[in-house]
C-alpha cells in the first residue's frame, strides 16, 4: 500500500504471475464505486517510491513504472536468475536468486550487499528500516542493514 498516493498493489502467482494497481478515491462519496485497476504481467511488484513501483517481469528484468503503469526504466537484476523482489526502502530492492538475497540500488544500478539465505518467502522490516527478518518455511534469519551493507545477526531453525 502506498499511503501518499493511496495506491494498492496486488500480486498473484496465477497464470505465471501478474499484478494489479488500484488508486483508492480520496473522497468518501466515490468510495462506493469500484476503483479502476491497471494490470500487468510479472513475477513480483513492489512500490519503490511515492509514485513509482518495480516489477520483475517474466524475462527476469526489473521494470520501474509510474502510477500510469508506464515503464520509466528497465534494469537487469543483480543476478540473471532473480526470481523474486521485495521492498527495501525508497529506491532499493531486495532481490532473491537461488540461496542469496541482494540489496540492489535502483538509482546506482548496482548491488550494495548480499546475504545467504535459502527459500525466502517473505521479508518483514522493523519500523526503523535498519533491521529485517527473512522468513522461509523452516527458518527465520535476522539481518541488519548498516550503511547499505547487510549483516547476518541470527538464524532460527524450526
Secondary structure, 3 states (H helix, E strand, C coil): CECCCCEEEEEECHHHCEEEEEECCCCHHHCCCCCCEEEEECCEEEEEECCEEEEECCCCEEEEEECCCCEEEEEECCCCCCCEEEECCCCEEEEEECCEEEEEECCCCEEEEEEECCCCCEEEECCCCCEEEEECCCEEEEEEEECCEEEEEEEEEC
